[in-house]
Each structure stands twice: as structure tokens, then as C-alpha cells.
């Protein structure tokens, strides 16, 4: 199946209440992780009442190519962020939800606070998706982000990449629309690639 990215949005007041910990932000991030990790997978259900999932979307396997498209930088090792905010925050950036603030970009959730969500929304709204994809298609083919090739067949039988198949454009639209709703709702966003 491979790695997929899930983006979820939450009420910012509920997230802030979990982050408010007497032992500092690291302990608050750990508490947020613990509550978030215990959430059932059903949309909007949380028996503790401390964190309600408002929405969840996924990018299938297009997360790495989307990050390269937005930042203009390849991900060399999935341990270090590439690019600058707010471009990198759309996929890879944010506060690591554990006490150390460290860990792989894979399987470690990251939190974006409402101000970061608004910055990502503004950044994505200002982009011309089709022009950006045309401009960076050759670069994407060169750096070969995770799962970039093998998305279908062209008429001549050759395999399509994410751009040719339209998967990258669909992922871009999904993520841009998600951040627009999150910014409008003054929400916090948690992302995980697993």
C-alpha cells in the first residue's frame, strides 16, 4: 500500500487547552499526541470530549511529490525539512507532537497552529496550480519523489507519472481546499504520513 498522508482539522481552542501544560510545550505536545492517538477512526467521535475531529482528508501517495512541487526542494532523508514556510508547512512542516520535538517525518504527527494554517492557505490560494506543475514537471521527473511513476498507461502503453495521470493536480486541489476550510474555521491541523 505504501505511505499516505492524512490531514485532520480540529477546533483550535480544544487543541490549545491540551497544549496548555504546566511542564511546558513539550509536555503539552505529548498530551495532544496521547489524546489524538487514542481517537477512534470514526469521523467526529471522541468519547473524552477533549478533541473533536472536524474533517479528515488524504493525499494517497502524492504527498512527497506535492511537497517537492510546493517547496522546489527534494526530500533527501525524511528526517529534515526542506524548503521554507509556508510552502513546507503544507505537507511536512509543523510542531512534532512529542516531548523531544524530533523524529522522522514519517509516522510522527505534526501540528500546525491556526496562524500557520492561515499562512499555508494564503500561500496555496496565490499559486497557479497548472503553471506550477508545468514549471516543475521536469524537476519532479528528475528527483523522482516517492511513488511518482507508475500511475496508469498512456495510449502508447508507456507508464504515466503523477503529473500525466492527474494525481498530483487532484492532490493539490484536495489540500488547497482543505486548508481553505481550516483557515476559515480558525482550526488547527494535524498531519501524519504513514
N, C-alpha and C positions, 0 to 999 in steps of 0.2 A: 504494500500500500504506500509506503514512503512517508515523508514528513509533510504535514499540512499545518497551516496557521489558522488559529481561531481568534477572533476579536470579539470581546464582550463589553457591553457598556453597563454602568451602574450609576446609581444616584450618588452624586459627589458628597453629599452630607453623610451618607452611610459609610462611604469609604473614609472620609475624614475622621469620623468617630472611631473607626478601627485603627487608623494610623496614630491617633492621639494616645500615646502610651507613656507612662511615667519614666520609662527607661530609654526614651528617645525613638527616633525614626526607624532605626534598625529593628527594634523590638516591635514597633507598630507594623512595619512591613511583614515581619514574621507572623504577627497576629492576623493581618489581612490574608496572607497566604493560607494559614490554617483554616480560616473561615471559608475562603474561596475554594480551597481544595476539597472541603467537605460538602460543597454544594451538590445536590443531586443533579443529574444531567437534564432533567425536565425544565423547560423554559419557565422562568419566573418563580420557581418553587424554592423556598428556603424555610425550613421549619424553625430556625432560630430567630428569624425576623431581622437579623443584623445586616443582611446583604441580599438585595433582590436583583436578579439578573433581568435587565430590561430588554436586551437584544443580544443575539449571537449570530455572527456570520463567519464563513470560512472562505479561504482563498484556494482551496485544493492544493496542488503542488506549485502554484505560481508565486509563492511568497518571496523566494530568493530572486527570481527574475524581476519581480516588482520592485524589490529593494534596489537592485542594480539599476533598473530603469530610473527610479526616482533620485538616487544619490549620484549616479555616474561612476560608482566605485564597485569593484567586485568584492565579495566576502571571501577573504583568504582562508580563515580558520574557524569561523563561527564562535570565536572566543572574544573578539574585539569588534567594536562597532566601526563601520566605515561611513564616510560622509558626515555632513553637518546637519544639526537640527534646523528646521523641522522636517527636512527630507528623510533623514534616517529614522525619525520617530514614528513615521507612518507604519513601518514594519518592525524594525529591530530595536529602536531606542526605548528609553524609559527607565524607571527605577526597578532594579532587580528585587523581586519580592522574597528576600530572605535577609537574615541578620547581617551577613557579610557584604551584601551588595555586589557579589561576584558570582560567576558561573557562566557556563556555556549559554549561547543564545538559543540553543535547542533545549526544550523541556524545562526551561526556567521562566515562569511568567514575569512579565514586565508591566509596570503601571505607568499610565500617562494621566497626569492631573488635568483638570479642566482647562487651565491656561495652555498646556501643551496640546491638548485636543483641539482647541480653537486655532492654535498656530498651524497644526497639520491641516485642518480644514481649509484655512485661508491659502496655504501653500498649494494644496490639491486643486482648489477651485480656480486658481490662477494659471494652471497648466493647460496647455492644448494637448490632450491625450494623443491624438493621431500624429501631430507633428513631433512630439517627444518620442513616440515609438518609431517613427520613420528615421529620426535623427540617431537613435541609439540601437537600431536593429543590428547593424554590422558589429557594433561593440558587444552586444549580447551574444551574437554568434561566436565572437572571438573568445570571450571569457567563459562561455558555457555555464551559466548558473545552474543550480540543482534542477534536474528534470526538464531542462529547456527543450530538448529534442524529443522526437517520437510521439507527437500528438495527433497523428492522423496520416492520411495519404493524399498526395496531390494526384491530379489526373494521370500524370506520367508514372505513378507508383512510388515516387520519392516520399520519404517521411517529411512531415511538416514540423516546424518548431512552434513554440508558443505564440509567436507573432503571427505566423502564417495561418495557424489554426484559429486565431482569435481569442485564445485562452487568456493571454496577457491583457488584452483590452477589456475583457469581461471582469478579470480580477481587479483591474484599475477602477472600473466603474463601481464594482461592489464596495471596494474600500473607500473610494471618494464619497459615495452616498452614505455609507456607514458613518464616516467622520462628520458629514454634514448634519446628520440626525443627532450624533453625540454632542456636537458643538451647540446646536440649537437647544438641546436639553440640559446644557451645562453639566454633562456627565463626565465621569472618569472612565477610562478604558483600560482593560487588562488584555494583554496579548500573550499567546503561547504558541510555540511551534513544537509540534510533537508528531 
